[in-house]
Amino acid sequence: METRYNGYTVSDDTTRFDIDRAYHWISAESYWGTGIPRETFEKAVAGSLTLGIYGPDGQMAAMARVVTDRATFGWVCDVFVDAAHRGAGLGKAIMAFITDHPDLQGFRRMHLATRDAHGLYAQYGFKPLTGADRWMEIRKTYG
Protein backbone atom coordinates (compact mmCIF):
# COMPACT_ATOMS: atom_id res chain seq x y z
CA MET A 1 0.00 0.00 0.00
CA GLU A 2 1.22 3.50 -0.74
CA THR A 3 -0.21 6.97 -0.12
CA ARG A 4 0.95 10.57 -0.39
CA TYR A 5 1.06 13.13 2.40
CA ASN A 6 2.19 16.74 1.88
CA GLY A 7 4.90 15.82 -0.62
CA TYR A 8 5.94 12.67 1.25
CA THR A 9 5.25 9.07 0.23
CA VAL A 10 4.05 6.62 2.87
CA SER A 11 4.66 3.02 1.84
CA ASP A 12 4.86 -0.53 3.16
CA ASP A 13 7.04 -1.56 0.19
CA THR A 14 9.88 -3.49 1.84
CA THR A 15 12.19 -2.89 -1.13
CA ARG A 16 12.17 0.86 -0.38
CA PHE A 17 12.75 0.51 3.35
CA ASP A 18 16.19 1.83 4.42
CA ILE A 19 17.22 -0.73 7.05
CA ASP A 20 20.51 1.06 7.79
CA ARG A 21 18.80 4.36 8.57
CA ALA A 22 16.04 2.65 10.56
CA TYR A 23 18.52 0.64 12.59
CA HIS A 24 20.44 3.79 13.48
CA TRP A 25 17.26 5.57 14.59
CA ILE A 26 16.09 2.74 16.83
CA SER A 27 19.44 1.56 18.20
CA ALA A 28 21.05 4.97 18.72
CA GLU A 29 18.32 7.65 18.88
CA SER A 30 15.21 6.06 20.39
CA TYR A 31 14.54 5.79 24.11
CA TRP A 32 13.17 2.25 23.81
CA GLY A 33 15.59 0.37 21.55
CA THR A 34 19.02 1.66 22.47
CA GLY A 35 21.60 -1.05 21.85
CA ILE A 36 19.30 -3.52 20.08
CA PRO A 37 21.49 -5.92 18.11
CA ARG A 38 21.33 -5.42 14.34
CA GLU A 39 20.31 -9.03 13.71
CA THR A 40 17.44 -8.74 16.20
CA PHE A 41 16.21 -5.51 14.60
CA GLU A 42 16.35 -6.98 11.10
CA LYS A 43 14.36 -10.01 12.25
CA ALA A 44 11.77 -7.73 13.88
CA VAL A 45 11.38 -5.68 10.70
CA ALA A 46 11.06 -8.80 8.55
CA GLY A 47 8.35 -10.22 10.83
CA SER A 48 6.23 -7.07 10.96
CA LEU A 49 4.15 -4.89 8.70
CA THR A 50 6.78 -2.18 8.35
CA LEU A 51 6.27 1.21 6.77
CA GLY A 52 8.51 4.04 5.75
CA ILE A 53 7.82 7.65 4.89
CA TYR A 54 9.98 9.06 2.11
CA GLY A 55 10.68 12.69 1.34
CA PRO A 56 10.67 14.24 -2.15
CA ASP A 57 14.36 13.29 -2.41
CA GLY A 58 13.48 9.62 -1.78
CA GLN A 59 15.29 9.50 1.57
CA MET A 60 13.42 7.81 4.40
CA ALA A 61 12.15 10.43 6.87
CA ALA A 62 10.13 8.27 9.29
CA MET A 63 9.15 4.70 10.05
CA ALA A 64 6.87 2.46 12.08
CA ARG A 65 6.16 -1.21 12.56
CA VAL A 66 3.01 -3.13 13.39
CA VAL A 67 3.54 -6.55 14.92
CA THR A 68 0.39 -8.39 13.89
CA ASP A 69 -1.33 -11.64 13.01
CA ARG A 70 -3.31 -9.56 10.45
CA ALA A 71 -6.57 -10.90 11.87
CA THR A 72 -7.15 -10.09 15.54
CA PHE A 73 -4.26 -8.13 17.06
CA GLY A 74 -1.71 -5.47 16.30
CA TRP A 75 1.01 -3.73 18.28
CA VAL A 76 2.20 -0.40 16.89
CA CYS A 77 5.88 0.10 17.67
CA ASP A 78 9.13 1.69 16.53
CA VAL A 79 7.36 4.88 15.45
CA PHE A 80 10.22 7.25 14.68
CA VAL A 81 10.42 10.54 12.78
CA ASP A 82 13.85 11.87 11.81
CA ALA A 83 14.70 15.11 13.64
CA ALA A 84 14.92 17.05 10.36
CA HIS A 85 11.30 16.14 9.54
CA ARG A 86 9.63 16.61 12.92
CA GLY A 87 6.76 19.06 12.93
CA ALA A 88 5.69 18.09 9.40
CA GLY A 89 2.80 15.90 10.57
CA LEU A 90 4.52 12.61 9.80
CA GLY A 91 3.30 11.03 13.05
CA LYS A 92 -0.24 11.71 11.87
CA ALA A 93 0.62 10.35 8.42
CA ILE A 94 1.88 7.14 10.04
CA MET A 95 -1.26 6.73 12.11
CA ALA A 96 -3.59 7.49 9.18
CA PHE A 97 -1.75 4.89 7.09
CA ILE A 98 -2.04 2.28 9.85
CA THR A 99 -5.71 3.13 10.45
CA ASP A 100 -6.52 2.71 6.73
CA HIS A 101 -4.29 -0.28 5.90
CA PRO A 102 -6.39 -3.20 4.61
CA ASP A 103 -4.33 -5.77 6.55
CA LEU A 104 -5.05 -4.00 9.85
CA GLN A 105 -8.84 -3.97 9.86
CA GLY A 106 -11.33 -5.65 12.20
CA PHE A 107 -8.93 -6.28 15.08
CA ARG A 108 -10.16 -7.02 18.58
CA ARG A 109 -7.16 -5.16 19.99
CA MET A 110 -4.53 -2.72 18.81
CA HIS A 111 -1.88 -1.77 21.35
CA LEU A 112 1.04 0.59 21.64
CA ALA A 113 3.23 2.06 24.33
CA THR A 114 4.51 5.63 24.45
CA ARG A 115 6.35 7.84 26.88
CA ASP A 116 5.41 11.18 25.34
CA ALA A 117 2.93 11.01 22.43
CA HIS A 118 -0.36 10.21 24.15
CA GLY A 119 -2.09 13.18 22.50
CA LEU A 120 -1.19 11.99 19.00
CA TYR A 121 -2.42 8.45 19.55
CA ALA A 122 -5.60 9.56 21.33
CA GLN A 123 -6.61 11.27 18.06
CA TYR A 124 -6.75 7.79 16.49
CA GLY A 125 -8.84 6.19 19.24
CA PHE A 126 -6.14 4.88 21.58
CA LYS A 127 -6.98 4.98 25.29
CA PRO A 128 -5.19 3.85 28.46
CA LEU A 129 -4.82 0.07 28.71
CA THR A 130 -7.79 -1.70 30.29
CA GLY A 131 -7.37 -4.89 32.25
CA ALA A 132 -3.70 -4.10 32.88
CA ASP A 133 -3.85 -6.34 35.95
CA ARG A 134 -4.28 -9.30 33.58
CA TRP A 135 -1.17 -8.61 31.53
CA MET A 136 2.19 -10.12 32.36
CA GLU A 137 5.58 -9.72 30.78
CA ILE A 138 9.16 -10.85 30.63
CA ARG A 139 11.26 -7.72 30.19
CA LYS A 140 14.82 -7.82 28.89
CA THR A 141 17.00 -4.89 27.96
CA TYR A 142 19.75 -4.56 25.37
CA GLY A 143 23.31 -3.63 26.02
VEXSEDO-379533 format. One line per field, with one value per residue: x negated, y, z of N, C-alpha, C, O, CB in turn. Coordinates in Angstrom, 2 decimals. Glycine has a CB too. Layout:
VEXSEDO-379533
n.xx <- X:...
n.yy <- Y:...
n.zz <- Z:...
ca.xx <- X:...
ca.yy <- Y:...
ca.zz <- Z:...
c.xx <- X:...
c.yy <- Y:...
c.zz <- Z:...
o.xx <- X:...
o.yy <- Y:...
o.zz <- Z:...
cb.xx <- X:...
cb.yy <- Y:...
cb.zz <- Z:...
//
This chain:
VEXSEDO-379533
n.xx <- -0.86:-0.45:-0.58:-0.19:-1.41:-1.43:-3.64:-5.28:-5.87:-4.15:-4.70:-4.45:-6.20:-8.66:-11.01:-11.80:-12.42:-14.76:-16.94:-19.37:-19.30:-16.98:-17.77:-19.79:-18.28:-16.59:-18.36:-20.22:-19.05:-16.49:-14.43:-13.62:-14.85:-17.59:-20.74:-19.85:-20.58:-21.76:-21.00:-18.75:-17.03:-16.70:-15.37:-13.02:-11.91:-11.52:-9.53:-7.27:-4.57:-5.88:-6.50:-7.59:-8.27:-8.87:-10.77:-10.60:-13.05:-13.46:-14.68:-14.39:-12.28:-10.83:-9.47:-7.64:-6.45:-4.15:-3.42:-1.79:0.92:2.49:5.19:6.52:5.09:2.86:-0.25:-1.49:-4.61:-8.02:-7.76:-9.09:-10.33:-12.53:-14.73:-15.05:-12.66:-10.62:-7.61:-6.30:-4.00:-4.26:-3.93:-1.16:-0.61:-1.67:0.05:2.54:2.10:1.74:4.25:5.88:4.92:5.44:4.75:4.95:7.44:10.49:9.62:9.57:8.03:5.72:2.60:0.23:-2.71:-3.83:-5.96:-5.65:-3.78:-1.02:1.16:1.14:1.74:4.20:5.88:6.43:8.00:6.85:6.65:6.01:4.63:6.81:7.72:5.16:4.16:4.30:2.34:-0.91:-4.51:-7.77:-10.62:-13.37:-16.45:-18.58:-22.10
n.yy <- -1.17:2.27:5.74:9.33:12.21:15.47:15.97:13.90:10.34:7.59:4.29:0.70:-0.85:-3.12:-3.15:-0.56:0.28:1.63:-0.03:0.43:3.13:3.06:1.23:2.69:4.86:3.52:2.01:3.88:6.42:6.26:6.07:3.60:1.44:1.40:0.11:-2.30:-5.35:-5.58:-7.82:-8.73:-6.53:-6.51:-8.96:-8.40:-6.36:-7.78:-9.56:-8.06:-5.80:-3.30:0.14:2.92:6.42:8.61:11.31:14.02:13.76:11.08:9.95:8.15:9.37:8.81:6.13:3.11:0.20:-2.55:-5.12:-8.01:-10.39:-10.06:-10.44:-10.44:-8.92:-6.21:-4.54:-1.47:-0.12:1.10:3.66:6.33:9.50:11.24:13.76:16.04:16.16:16.45:17.88:18.13:16.72:13.98:11.93:11.85:11.11:8.54:7.26:7.57:6.04:3.48:3.18:3.04:0.87:-2.08:-4.63:-4.35:-4.26:-4.69:-5.71:-7.12:-6.04:-3.36:-2.32:-0.10:1.47:4.37:7.04:9.74:10.64:10.61:12.31:12.44:9.74:9.39:10.80:8.96:7.09:5.60:4.60:4.61:1.52:-1.15:-3.54:-4.01:-5.37:-7.97:-8.50:-9.77:-9.89:-10.60:-8.91:-7.77:-6.09:-4.36:-4.33
n.zz <- 0.00:-0.67:-0.08:-0.40:1.32:1.93:0.10:0.81:0.60:1.78:2.55:2.49:1.15:1.13:-0.30:-0.57:1.96:4.18:5.80:7.11:7.92:9.51:11.50:12.75:13.80:15.69:17.31:18.22:18.60:19.69:22.68:23.52:22.22:22.43:21.76:20.66:19.10:15.73:14.15:15.55:15.25:12.45:12.10:13.49:11.88:9.51:10.32:10.68:9.76:8.12:7.73:5.79:5.52:2.95:1.77:-0.69:-1.93:-1.87:0.31:3.38:5.87:8.12:10.14:11.02:12.76:12.70:14.69:14.05:13.66:11.57:11.71:14.28:16.15:16.81:17.34:17.58:16.98:17.29:16.16:14.58:13.81:11.82:13.06:11.41:10.10:11.85:13.09:10.73:10.52:10.23:12.08:12.31:9.68:9.65:11.49:10.21:7.93:9.07:10.28:8.01:6.57:4.71:5.74:8.43:9.61:11.49:13.93:17.24:19.20:19.37:20.20:21.80:23.10:24.74:25.72:25.50:23.57:23.86:23.23:20.40:19.69:20.92:19.24:17.31:18.46:20.52:23.92:27.51:28.71:29.35:31.82:32.75:34.91:34.20:32.39:31.75:31.74:30.36:30.74:29.03:28.57:26.23:25.62
ca.xx <- 0.00:-1.22:0.21:-0.95:-1.06:-2.19:-4.90:-5.94:-5.25:-4.05:-4.66:-4.86:-7.04:-9.88:-12.19:-12.17:-12.75:-16.19:-17.22:-20.51:-18.80:-16.04:-18.52:-20.44:-17.26:-16.09:-19.44:-21.05:-18.32:-15.21:-14.54:-13.17:-15.59:-19.02:-21.60:-19.30:-21.49:-21.33:-20.31:-17.44:-16.21:-16.35:-14.36:-11.77:-11.38:-11.06:-8.35:-6.23:-4.15:-6.78:-6.27:-8.51:-7.82:-9.98:-10.68:-10.67:-14.36:-13.48:-15.29:-13.42:-12.15:-10.13:-9.15:-6.87:-6.16:-3.01:-3.54:-0.39:1.33:3.31:6.57:7.15:4.26:1.71:-1.01:-2.20:-5.88:-9.13:-7.36:-10.22:-10.42:-13.85:-14.70:-14.92:-11.30:-9.63:-6.76:-5.69:-2.80:-4.52:-3.30:0.24:-0.62:-1.88:1.26:3.59:1.75:2.04:5.71:6.52:4.29:6.39:4.33:5.05:8.84:11.33:8.93:10.16:7.16:4.53:1.88:-1.04:-3.23:-4.51:-6.35:-5.41:-2.93:0.36:2.09:1.19:2.42:5.60:6.61:6.75:8.84:6.14:6.98:5.19:4.82:7.79:7.37:3.70:3.85:4.28:1.17:-2.19:-5.58:-9.16:-11.26:-14.82:-17.00:-19.75:-23.31
ca.yy <- 0.00:3.50:6.97:10.57:13.13:16.74:15.82:12.67:9.07:6.62:3.02:-0.53:-1.56:-3.49:-2.89:0.86:0.51:1.83:-0.73:1.06:4.36:2.65:0.64:3.79:5.57:2.74:1.56:4.97:7.65:6.06:5.79:2.25:0.37:1.66:-1.05:-3.52:-5.92:-5.42:-9.03:-8.74:-5.51:-6.98:-10.01:-7.73:-5.68:-8.80:-10.22:-7.07:-4.89:-2.18:1.21:4.04:7.65:9.06:12.69:14.24:13.29:9.62:9.50:7.81:10.43:8.27:4.70:2.46:-1.21:-3.13:-6.55:-8.39:-11.64:-9.56:-10.90:-10.09:-8.13:-5.47:-3.73:-0.40:0.10:1.69:4.88:7.25:10.54:11.87:15.11:17.05:16.14:16.61:19.06:18.09:15.90:12.61:11.03:11.71:10.35:7.14:6.73:7.49:4.89:2.28:3.13:2.71:-0.28:-3.20:-5.77:-4.00:-3.97:-5.65:-6.28:-7.02:-5.16:-2.72:-1.77:0.59:2.06:5.63:7.84:11.18:11.01:10.21:13.18:11.99:8.45:9.56:11.27:7.79:6.19:4.88:4.98:3.85:0.07:-1.70:-4.89:-4.10:-6.34:-9.30:-8.61:-10.12:-9.72:-10.85:-7.72:-7.82:-4.89:-4.56:-3.63
ca.zz <- 0.00:-0.74:-0.12:-0.39:2.40:1.88:-0.62:1.25:0.23:2.87:1.84:3.16:0.19:1.84:-1.13:-0.38:3.35:4.42:7.05:7.79:8.57:10.56:12.59:13.48:14.59:16.83:18.20:18.72:18.88:20.39:24.11:23.81:21.55:22.47:21.85:20.08:18.11:14.34:13.71:16.20:14.60:11.10:12.25:13.88:10.70:8.55:10.83:10.96:8.70:8.35:6.77:5.75:4.89:2.11:1.34:-2.15:-2.41:-1.78:1.57:4.40:6.87:9.29:10.05:12.08:12.56:13.39:14.92:13.89:13.01:10.45:11.87:15.54:17.06:16.30:18.28:16.89:17.67:16.53:15.45:14.68:12.78:11.81:13.64:10.36:9.54:12.92:12.93:9.40:10.57:9.80:13.05:11.87:8.42:10.04:12.11:9.18:7.09:9.85:10.45:6.73:5.90:4.61:6.55:9.85:9.86:12.20:15.08:18.58:19.99:18.81:21.35:21.64:24.33:24.45:26.88:25.34:22.43:24.15:22.50:19.00:19.55:21.33:18.06:16.49:19.24:21.58:25.29:28.46:28.71:30.29:32.25:32.88:35.95:33.58:31.53:32.36:30.78:30.63:30.19:28.89:27.96:25.37:26.02
c.xx <- -0.90:-0.26:-0.74:-0.46:-1.99:-3.57:-5.71:-5.19:-5.30:-3.84:-5.06:-5.69:-8.39:-11.14:-12.67:-12.75:-14.27:-16.55:-18.38:-20.07:-17.88:-16.78:-19.23:-19.44:-16.91:-17.21:-20.21:-20.26:-17.02:-15.45:-14.21:-14.05:-17.10:-19.80:-21.04:-20.28:-20.90:-20.52:-18.90:-16.51:-15.78:-15.28:-13.01:-11.11:-10.80:-9.76:-7.18:-5.72:-4.94:-6.53:-7.35:-7.81:-9.04:-9.73:-10.75:-11.99:-14.50:-14.08:-14.21:-13.46:-11.50:-9.84:-8.21:-6.74:-4.85:-3.27:-2.11:-0.22:2.22:4.75:7.23:6.39:3.16:1.06:-1.82:-3.47:-6.90:-8.69:-8.48:-10.20:-11.79:-13.74:-14.49:-13.50:-10.22:-8.87:-6.06:-4.44:-3.01:-4.00:-1.84:0.33:-0.80:-0.58:2.42:3.35:2.11:3.55:6.40:6.00:5.23:6.02:4.50:6.48:9.50:10.69:9.76:9.35:6.03:3.86:0.70:-1.46:-3.97:-4.86:-5.82:-4.47:-1.48:1.39:2.24:2.04:3.88:6.46:7.06:7.45:8.14:6.50:6.05:5.59:5.85:7.35:5.87:3.29:3.81:3.02:-0.06:-3.28:-6.88:-9.87:-12.78:-15.28:-18.21:-20.93:-23.96
c.yy <- 1.23:4.69:8.16:11.44:14.33:16.61:14.61:11.46:8.14:5.26:1.85:-1.42:-1.86:-3.23:-1.45:1.12:0.55:1.25:-0.10:2.30:4.00:2.06:1.72:4.52:4.81:2.40:2.70:6.21:7.46:5.83:4.35:1.16:0.53:0.36:-2.33:-4.07:-5.81:-6.63:-9.11:-7.73:-5.96:-8.06:-9.40:-7.04:-6.69:-9.46:-9.30:-6.44:-3.61:-1.12:2.27:5.24:8.26:10.49:12.81:13.77:11.78:9.08:9.23:8.85:9.95:6.80:4.29:0.99:-1.54:-4.63:-7.08:-9.79:-11.34:-10.06:-10.37:-9.08:-7.40:-4.67:-2.73:-0.11:0.72:2.86:5.89:8.21:11.19:13.32:16.19:17.15:16.27:17.91:19.11:17.22:14.44:11.57:10.79:10.91:8.86:6.55:6.63:6.27:3.58:2.10:2.65:1.43:-1.48:-4.42:-5.53:-3.65:-5.07:-6.28:-6.16:-6.04:-4.62:-2.01:-0.92:1.07:3.33:6.33:9.26:11.58:10.59:11.02:12.79:10.74:8.52:10.03:10.12:6.70:5.42:5.48:4.22:2.37:-0.33:-3.12:-5.08:-5.12:-7.77:-9.56:-8.97:-9.96:-10.31:-9.68:-7.89:-6.53:-5.25:-3.85:-4.19
c.zz <- 0.00:-0.82:-0.14:0.76:2.31:1.24:-0.22:0.70:1.42:2.22:2.74:2.22:0.84:1.01:-1.01:1.00:3.55:5.79:7.81:8.57:9.74:11.75:13.41:14.37:15.86:17.80:18.84:19.15:19.65:21.88:24.43:23.22:21.57:22.66:21.28:19.05:16.70:13.87:14.30:15.53:13.21:11.14:12.61:12.69:9.72:9.00:11.11:9.67:8.99:7.30:6.90:5.14:4.21:1.65:-0.17:-2.75:-2.36:-0.50:2.61:5.52:8.16:9.06:11.16:11.73:13.24:13.47:14.95:13.32:11.80:10.50:13.14:16.37:16.32:17.41:17.47:17.67:16.72:15.66:15.67:13.50:12.92:12.28:12.59:9.80:10.61:12.75:11.59:9.36:10.21:10.80:12.69:10.58:8.70:10.58:11.13:8.29:7.80:9.99:9.17:6.08:5.87:5.45:8.05:10.25:10.68:13.42:16.35:19.42:19.12:19.98:20.89:23.01:23.94:25.75:26.75:24.21:22.63:23.36:21.05:18.89:19.98:20.16:17.16:17.30:20.34:22.94:26.23:28.46:29.75:30.65:32.43:33.93:35.41:32.76:32.35:31.29:31.30:29.97:30.21:28.23:27.12:25.97:27.15
o.xx <- -1.98:0.73:-1.95:0.71:-3.18:-4.56:-6.73:-4.01:-6.36:-2.92:-5.91:-5.85:-9.18:-12.23:-13.82:-13.48:-14.98:-16.49:-18.37:-20.43:-17.99:-16.46:-19.24:-19.70:-16.93:-17.01:-20.79:-20.74:-16.49:-16.55:-14.50:-13.98:-17.80:-19.54:-21.68:-20.76:-19.69:-19.47:-17.97:-15.35:-14.62:-14.38:-11.97:-9.90:-9.71:-8.97:-6.19:-6.35:-4.68:-6.38:-7.94:-6.89:-10.10:-8.64:-10.94:-12.05:-15.53:-14.00:-13.23:-14.52:-11.60:-9.94:-8.01:-6.89:-4.47:-3.32:-1.30:-1.08:2.64:5.45:8.36:6.98:2.61:1.74:-2.74:-3.43:-6.66:-9.18:-8.78:-10.08:-12.16:-12.79:-13.80:-13.17:-9.03:-9.43:-5.31:-3.87:-2.05:-3.67:-1.35:1.26:-0.15:-0.16:3.21:4.30:2.72:4.06:7.40:6.61:5.77:6.91:4.22:6.69:9.13:11.18:10.54:9.90:5.47:4.48:0.25:-0.68:-4.68:-4.14:-5.56:-4.36:-0.79:2.37:3.35:2.97:4.71:7.64:7.96:7.50:8.79:6.63:5.37:6.75:5.78:6.69:5.37:2.20:3.34:2.69:-0.22:-2.99:-7.07:-9.73:-13.38:-14.56:-18.79:-20.79:-25.00
o.yy <- 1.23:4.65:8.02:11.43:14.23:17.09:14.31:11.56:7.93:5.09:2.00:-2.61:-0.94:-3.10:-1.16:2.09:-0.37:1.94:-0.11:2.47:4.58:2.37:1.65:4.76:5.36:2.50:2.52:6.98:8.42:5.43:3.90:0.02:-0.13:-0.40:-3.37:-3.32:-5.94:-6.47:-9.51:-8.03:-5.80:-8.07:-9.84:-7.14:-6.49:-9.90:-9.72:-6.55:-2.92:-1.43:2.47:5.10:8.39:10.83:11.81:13.43:11.24:7.88:9.97:9.18:10.61:6.29:5.02:0.59:-0.91:-5.31:-6.64:-10.31:-12.25:-10.10:-9.89:-8.43:-7.90:-4.19:-3.11:0.12:0.85:3.03:6.27:7.80:11.64:14.03:17.17:18.12:16.19:18.92:20.05:17.01:13.74:10.46:9.67:10.12:8.02:5.47:5.68:5.57:2.69:0.99:1.93:0.94:-1.86:-5.18:-6.43:-2.82:-6.24:-7.30:-5.22:-5.31:-5.32:-1.21:-1.01:1.08:3.36:6.24:9.91:12.77:10.26:10.46:12.81:10.69:7.79:9.70:10.28:5.55:4.65:6.70:3.29:2.03:0.09:-3.80:-6.19:-5.68:-8.68:-10.71:-8.53:-9.90:-10.50:-9.47:-8.13:-5.95:-6.32:-2.89:-3.69
o.zz <- 0.59:-1.54:0.07:1.12:2.58:1.79:-0.84:0.36:2.01:1.41:3.62:2.48:1.08:1.57:-1.31:1.20:3.14:6.80:9.04:9.73:10.82:12.90:14.64:15.54:16.96:19.01:19.91:19.98:20.21:22.28:25.54:23.69:20.82:23.59:21.38:18.20:16.51:13.25:13.61:15.28:12.84:10.30:12.10:12.51:9.17:8.17:11.71:8.62:9.98:6.12:7.96:4.35:4.82:1.19:-0.86:-3.93:-2.76:-0.24:2.71:6.04:9.19:7.94:12.13:10.58:14.22:12.45:15.77:12.61:11.09:9.49:13.10:17.24:15.34:18.31:16.76:18.88:15.52:14.54:16.80:12.35:14.00:11.94:12.87:9.12:10.30:12.32:11.32:8.29:9.92:10.41:12.77:10.40:8.07:10.16:11.20:7.94:7.21:9.84:9.24:5.13:6.91:5.84:8.85:11.14:10.59:13.91:16.52:20.24:18.27:20.67:19.75:23.96:22.93:26.74:27.75:23.91:21.66:22.87:20.51:18.08:19.44:20.09:16.34:16.88:21.05:23.09:25.81:28.24:30.90:29.87:32.27:33.86:36.09:32.47:33.48:30.10:32.50:28.77:31.26:27.42:27.29:26.73:27.58
cb.xx <- 0.98:-2.19:1.18:-0.83:-1.18:-2.35:-5.72:-6.01:-5.95:-2.87:-5.56:-3.64:-7.23:-9.81:-11.89:-10.96:-12.13:-16.56:-17.52:-21.59:-18.06:-15.03:-19.55:-21.11:-16.01:-15.40:-20.39:-22.04:-18.03:-14.44:-13.63:-11.78:-15.14:-19.36:-21.93:-17.90:-21.79:-22.55:-21.12:-17.57:-16.99:-17.60:-14.80:-12.05:-12.49:-12.13:-8.69:-6.77:-2.55:-8.25:-4.89:-9.77:-7.16:-10.18:-11.77:-10.46:-15.47:-14.22:-16.28:-13.70:-11.34:-8.82:-10.44:-5.46:-7.31:-1.65:-4.34:0.30:2.07:2.68:6.60:7.35:3.67:2.12:-1.94:-1.31:-6.42:-9.79:-5.95:-11.56:-9.26:-14.47:-15.99:-15.87:-11.08:-10.31:-7.56:-6.69:-1.78:-6.00:-3.42:0.88:-1.73:-3.01:1.66:3.62:0.24:1.37:6.25:6.32:2.97:6.53:2.89:4.11:9.58:11.73:7.58:10.21:6.59:4.89:1.39:-0.93:-4.16:-3.64:-7.88:-6.69:-3.47:0.64:1.64:-0.23:1.71:5.70:5.75:5.48:9.46:4.62:8.49:5.34:3.49:9.23:7.88:3.11:4.87:5.50:0.93:-2.16:-5.76:-9.67:-10.85:-15.28:-17.39:-19.49:-23.06
cb.yy <- 0.00:3.48:7.05:11.33:12.43:17.29:17.03:12.61:8.44:6.98:3.07:-1.30:-0.73:-4.96:-3.20:1.75:-0.57:3.36:-2.19:1.44:5.26:1.62:-0.37:4.78:5.80:1.47:0.70:5.37:8.34:4.87:6.72:2.08:0.29:2.65:-1.28:-3.24:-7.38:-5.21:-10.28:-8.43:-4.18:-7.52:-11.04:-6.70:-4.84:-9.86:-10.94:-5.97:-4.66:-2.63:1.83:3.68:8.66:8.13:13.53:15.71:13.93:9.06:10.56:6.39:11.58:9.05:3.86:3.13:-2.11:-2.80:-6.88:-7.40:-12.56:-9.97:-12.41:-11.31:-9.02:-4.54:-4.61:0.89:-1.23:0.63:5.43:6.48:11.60:11.80:15.37:16.74:14.86:16.56:20.29:17.58:16.47:12.41:11.61:13.10:10.85:7.01:7.60:8.79:4.91:2.35:4.51:3.84:-0.66:-3.61:-6.10:-2.84:-3.79:-6.71:-5.59:-8.41:-5.91:-1.70:-2.89:1.78:1.06:6.54:7.86:11.84:10.38:10.36:14.61:11.72:7.40:10.55:12.24:7.24:5.25:4.93:4.69:4.44:-0.65:-1.69:-5.89:-2.73:-6.23:-9.47:-7.31:-11.59:-8.26:-12.28:-6.46:-9.06:-3.85:-4.06:-2.27
cb.zz <- 1.23:-1.96:1.10:-1.75:3.80:3.28:-0.42:2.80:-1.01:3.88:0.62:3.67:-1.13:2.22:-2.59:-0.61:4.24:4.34:6.77:6.78:7.54:10.00:12.05:12.50:13.75:16.35:17.44:17.69:17.61:19.79:24.90:23.31:20.15:23.60:23.24:19.43:18.44:13.42:14.11:17.69:14.52:10.39:13.33:14.99:10.01:8.36:12.07:11.90:8.66:8.32:6.98:4.97:5.92:0.91:1.97:-2.46:-1.60:-2.94:2.09:4.96:6.29:9.57:10.10:12.27:13.10:12.65:16.26:13.00:14.02:9.13:11.89:16.35:18.14:15.16:19.20:16.74:18.25:15.67:15.97:14.75:12.93:10.40:14.39:9.23:8.76:14.31:13.12:8.37:9.68:9.59:14.47:11.68:7.49:11.09:13.28:8.33:6.73:11.24:10.85:5.77:6.60:3.19:6.26:10.17:8.54:11.28:15.27:19.26:21.20:17.62:22.26:20.63:25.11:23.56:27.03:25.12:21.16:25.64:22.59:18.45:20.38:22.49:17.26:15.87:18.34:21.35:25.62:29.88:28.97:29.68:31.27:33.24:37.08:32.70:30.77:32.94:30.46:30.09:30.99:28.06:29.04:23.93:26.30
//
